Amino acid sequence: MVLELAILNIKEGLSVEFESSFEKASSIIASMKGYVSHELKKCIEIKGQYVLLVNWETLEDHEIGFRKSPEYQEWKSLLHHFYKPFPTVLHYS
């Protein structure tokens, strides 16, 4: 199993809207081949910061199966405009 970790910094004043959009986007990622589970946690100390943890069966399930899929384009349209800066995504075994 591979853990994807992304620290998400949301533009000021958009946290509530981001959380609503993330609810919609959750069903997209959960439907993907190789998806195991995910968690979104809101930072207590830093306003507008979240951590996204996604468990995948393999790295390829995330990097190729998800990121190169039509579903990713929908995920991107729902969420990417909230980020500032765009997050670095790392993977852990």
C-alpha positions in Angstrom: 0.0 0.0 0.0 1.1 3.6 -0.7 0.2 6.7 1.2 -0.2 9.9 -0.7 0.3 13.0 1.4 -0.6 16.6 0.4 -0.6 19.7 2.5 -3.3 22.0 1.1 -3.2 25.7 1.7 -6.5 27.2 0.9 -6.9 30.8 -0.3 -8.1 33.1 2.5 -11.9 33.1 3.1 -12.5 30.0 0.9 -12.3 27.2 3.5 -16.1 26.6 3.8 -16.5 26.5 0.0 -13.4 24.2 -0.3 -14.8 21.8 2.3 -18.1 21.7 0.3 -16.4 21.0 -3.0 -14.2 18.4 -1.3 -17.3 16.5 -0.2 -18.3 16.3 -3.9 -14.8 15.4 -5.0 -14.5 12.6 -2.4 -16.9 10.4 -4.4 -14.7 10.8 -7.5 -11.5 9.6 -5.8 -13.3 6.8 -3.9 -14.5 5.4 -7.2 -11.0 4.9 -8.7 -9.2 1.6 -9.2 -6.7 1.1 -6.5 -8.2 3.5 -4.0 -8.3 2.3 -0.5 -9.2 5.2 1.8 -8.7 8.9 2.4 -8.8 11.5 5.2 -8.9 15.3 5.1 -7.8 16.9 8.3 -8.0 20.6 9.1 -5.0 22.2 10.8 -5.7 23.6 14.3 -2.8 26.1 14.3 -2.7 27.4 10.7 -5.9 28.9 9.4 -6.9 27.5 5.9 -4.4 24.6 6.0 -5.4 20.9 5.6 -3.7 17.7 5.1 -5.0 15.1 2.6 -4.0 11.5 3.2 -5.0 8.9 0.5 -4.2 5.3 0.6 -3.7 3.6 -2.7 -2.9 0.0 -3.6 0.0 1.0 -5.8 1.8 4.2 -6.8 0.7 3.7 -10.3 -3.0 3.6 -9.2 -2.5 7.3 -8.2 0.0 8.6 -10.7 -1.3 6.9 -13.8 -4.8 5.5 -13.1 -6.1 8.5 -11.3 -4.1 11.5 -12.6 -4.5 10.5 -16.3 -8.2 9.7 -16.0 -11.2 11.8 -17.1 -12.3 11.7 -13.5 -9.2 13.6 -12.5 -10.2 16.5 -14.7 -13.5 16.7 -12.7 -11.5 16.5 -9.4 -9.2 19.3 -10.7 -12.1 21.6 -11.7 -13.7 21.1 -8.3 -10.6 21.7 -6.2 -7.5 23.1 -7.8 -8.6 26.8 -7.9 -8.7 26.8 -4.0 -4.9 26.1 -3.6 -2.3 28.8 -3.0 0.4 27.7 -3.6 -0.3 24.5 -5.5 0.5 21.6 -3.1 3.5 19.2 -3.3 2.3 15.6 -3.3 4.6 13.0 -1.8 4.2 9.2 -1.5 5.2 6.9 1.4 5.4 3.2 1.7 
